[in-house]
Amino acid sequence: MSSDVFKMAGNLRFFNNSHTINLSAVCVSNVSRNLFNNTNMTNLRNKCIEKIKINLQNQINEIFEKGSFDVFKK
C-alpha cells in the first residue's frame, strides 16, 4: 500500500509598471493507493482545481473590498 501527498498550487498575479499583487492557493490531499484500489487522480485534480478557483476568487473579493486594487487606477 502506498500513501502519497497530492499537492496542487494556483498562483495569480495582477501587475502594472509600478504595482504587483500576488495571490496563491494550495490544495493538499492524502492519497492512498494499492493494487486493488487506485485513486482516480483525474477526479482529485478536478476537485483541487475547483477549490483553488474558489479560494482565489475569495482572495480577490477580499482585497477588492479593502481597496488594494485602487493602486491600478489612473
N, C-alpha and C positions, 0 to 999 in steps of 0.2 A: 504494500500500500504506500502511496506517495502523497504527501501533503505539501502543497506549494502555496505561495502567496502570489496572487494575481494583482498587479498594480497597473493602473491606467491614469494618466495625467492629462489635463487640458490647461492650456495657457492662452491668455488673450491679452493683447497689448493695444492700447489706444495711444497715439502719439502725434505730435507735430514737431516743428523745429525746436521748440523750447520746453515742452512738457511731455511727460510719459506717465501713463497709469497702467500698471501691470496687475493682472488678475490670474489666479491659478486655482485649480481644483484637482483633487486626487480621489480616486476610487480604489480601495484596497479590499480584497476578498480572500479568505482562506479557501483553497480548492483541495478537495480530497479526490484522488483518482486511484482506481485499482483495476485489475484485469477484467472484472465483471461490470464495473460501473464507472464509465468515463464521464466526466463533467462536460456538458455542452458548452464549449468555450464561446461559440457564436452568441448564444443567449446571454452568457455572462458579460461579454463585451457590450452587447446592446443595452443591457441594464446599466452598466457603468457609464456608457455614453449619455444615457438619459439623466442619470444622477449628476453627472458633471455639467450637463447643459442647464439643469435646474439650479445648481449651485452657482454657476457663473451668472445666470440671469438674476438671482437674488443679490449677488455682489454688485452687479450693475445698478439694480434698483436702489440699493443702499447708498452707494456713492453718488448717484444722481440726486437723491433726496438731500444728501449732505452738501451738495453744490460743488463737488470735486470736479465735475465736467466743465464748470464755468471757466477754467483756465484755457479752454479751447475756443471761447467766444472771441470774436474780433471786434 
